């Protein structure tokens, strides 16, 4: 899972009465649209303007949500100290306002930042706080997400049995709720754990289930990543032609979608397979393409 959660503010009696709050709400919505198409710096500009307007209007709920969204943008931009600062401001304000649903969301977002910083004990602590609060509130949909996030942290800590336990809880809850997107993601996460455990047939089975469901749902962005995961498993099984086949499918889809990060990674994976096949000129060519694209993105 490990996805950041955005927040919106909708018109209500507490704040729609002022022009400032109305303007801020419009900027917030425009920022959400920019965020959805990965225009992060433009979204950040909108949300910083919205934040100032909410503060001028004295709309503390709008301020709290916008602080969290700005934190999410800094997270995506790789500025984790700034991301943490905004999320902590958001958390303090939500607690002051008694916004327990918002508090649960922000606790999870802070956990993700600590995970990216490599502080897994802190990440686990915040995700567990988020999970406890979501269960108390009966928020089962986002409970499934948090269970998955905790599973990812246990995987990073090398505790694969616990990682599997939390991912399986997440999968069961996603299926119970009919959340097919969440189910597809969690199937892939479980497949990744089985790969780390060295159980490649099980890993392949779960990744293939994930791929089939993502294709059914039309989730092309994460389909590319799953194709790459399947390619990696075939490589570990020593089936290099099949590995190459899946990585080439992933590469074609990444290029079609303009996903340069996945494209760079997949070019490197293809180069590694050609290296294993003893085709060193091809291996070198793909690795050089991967390096050039990686440098271009920096």
C-alpha positions, 0 to 999 in steps of 0.5 A, a space after each residue: 500500500 504505502 500511499 499518501 492520503 490527501 484531504 479535501 475541504 467541502 463547503 459547510 456552514 463553518 467556513 463557506 460564509 467568507 470569501 477568503 475560505 471560498 477562494 481557498 477551497 477553489 485553490 485546494 480543489 485546483 491543487 488536487 487536480 494538478 496533483 492527480 496529473 503529477 504536477 506537484 510543484 504547481 499543486 504546491 503553489 496552489 496549496 500554499 496560497 490556500 493555506 495563507 487564505 485559510 489562516 487569514 479567514 481563521 478557518 482552522 479545519 481548512 488550514 489543518 487539511 492543507 498543511 497535510 496536503 503540502 506535507 504530501 507534496 514535499 514527501 513526493 519531492 523528496 524533501 522529507 524534513 519539510 514534509 515532516 514539519 508540515 505533517 506535524 503541524 497538521 497533526 497538532 492542529 487536528 488534535 486541538 480541533 478534535 478531528 480524530 479521522 484527520 488525526 488517523 490520516 496524518 499519523 499514517 502519512 507521518 509513518 510513511 515519511 519515517 519509512 522513507 527516512 529509513 527510521 522503521 521503528 518510528 514508522 511502525 509506531 505511527 502506523 500502529 497509532 493510526 491503525 488503533 485509531 481507525 479501528 476505534 472509529 470503525 474506518 475499515 476501508 483505510 484500516 486495510 491500507 494501514 495494515 498493508 503499510 505495517 506489513 511493508 515496514 515489517 518486510 523492510 525490517 526483515 521480519 517476513 512472517 509478520 509482514 505476511 501476517 499483516 498483508 494477509 489481514 489487509 487482503 482479507 479486509 479488502 476482499 470483504 469490502 469489495 476493494 478490488 484496487 486494494 486487493 490487487 496491490 496487496 496481492 503484489 505485496 504478498 508476492 514480493 514477500 514470498 520472493 524474499 522468502 525464496 518461495 518463487 512459485 508462490 511469489 509468481 502465483 500472487 504476482 500473476 493474480 495481481 497482474 490479472 486484476 490490475 488489467 481487469 481494473 485498467 490500472 495500467 500504471 501499476 500494471 507496468 510495475 507488476 510486469 517487472 516483478 514477474 520478470 524478476 521472479 523468472 530471472 531468479 528461476 533461471 528462465 531468462 527468455 520469460 524474464 526478458 519477455 515480461 521486462 519488455 512488456 513493462 518497458 513498452 507500457 512505461 514508455 507509453 505512459 511516460 513513466 520515466 522512472 519505471 522505464 529507467 529501472 526496466 532498462 537496467 533489468 533488461 541489461 542485467 538479463 542480457 549480461 546473464 545470457 552472455 550478450 555483453 554488447 546488448 547488456 551494455 547498451 541497455 545499461 547505458 540507456 538506463 544510466 542516461 535516463 536516470 541522469 536526465 531525471 536528476 
